[in-house]
Structure formats: structure tokens, C-alpha cells
């Protein structure tokens, strides 16, 4: 049982390190000139699509990894004399974290993506969403 947990943790660390390796290997774009032309609206709509798609992809990794860790934690491994059982501890800590992740990433569903595009076309894109639109989504 302990070897299964160790194997799961090693796989989890391998997945986590893969994402950082990819992030480190990405080339950085040259800083924009002050005289550059602002991107057209179709570019901004495409950037919004890329932002929401990236967040939905990220959601599947984050929520999936958390679900696997919570699932592994629910496998009984503690002694019967423990003050609080392992299952209860994992349920009290892991399930709220999983719920919080689902609530956070719910902001990037397709319905809200369409609302953001409509808001952009009406020139009323919310400021927090404007800040999330980085240069990498315009490529």
C-alpha cells in the first residue's frame, strides 16, 4: 500500500515538473515598441479564445491531479489508534480544495467566454480580464 502511494507521488511530481520544463523552454518575445500598432479586434477575440481554452486545459490537469491525490488519500493506511482517521482528514482537507478549484475554473467555461467576447465587442471588457490577456495569447 505504501509503495502505491510512493509511486503516485513520483508520477505526480513527474507531471508537475514536465509543465515547468515546458514553461522554461518557451522563448520570450521581444519587448513591444512604443510605436507598435495595437492588435485588431479579431486578434483580441482570438486571444480571448486562447485564454479561456488554456484555462480549461489547466483546469483538467489541476482538478485531475487533486482528485487523484484525494482518491489515494482515501485509501486507509493509518493505525486504528489514530486520533483522527486518515479518510476523515483527507475528506476534510481535500474535498474543499477540490471544490474551490472547480469554483475558480468555472469562471473560464464556454458561457462566460461568450459573455467576455460580447463585453469586448461592446467595449466593456472587465479590467481583471484585460489584465489576464498577456502577449502570449495574441500569438
GIMO-V458190 format. One line per field, one symbol per residue. ss: DSSP state (a for helix, b for strand, c for the rest). phi: phi as a letter, one per 30 degrees, with the letter a starting at -180 (. if undefined). burial: I if it has 9 or more other C-alpha atoms within 8 Angstrom, else O. A space follows every 50 residues. Layout:
BEGIN
ss->???
phi->???
burial->???
END
This chain:
BEGIN
ss->caaaaaaaaaaaaaaaaaaaaaaaacccccccccccccccaaaaaaaaaa aaaaaaaaaaaaaaaaaaaaaaaccccccccccccaaaaaaaaaaaaaaa aaaaaaaacaaaaaaaaaaaacccccaaaaaaccaaaac
phi->.dddddddddddddddddddddddddddddddddcddddddddddddded ddddddddedddddddddddddddddbcddcddbddddddddcddddddd dddddddcddddddddddddddibdeeddddddddddcd
burial->OOOOIOOIOOOIOOOOOOOOOOOOOOOOOOOOOOOOOOOOOOIIIIIIII IIIOIIOOIOOIIIIIIOIIOIIIOOOOOOOOOOIIIOIIIOOIIIOIOO IIOOIOOIIOOIIOOIIOIIOOOOIOOOOOOOIOOOIIO
END
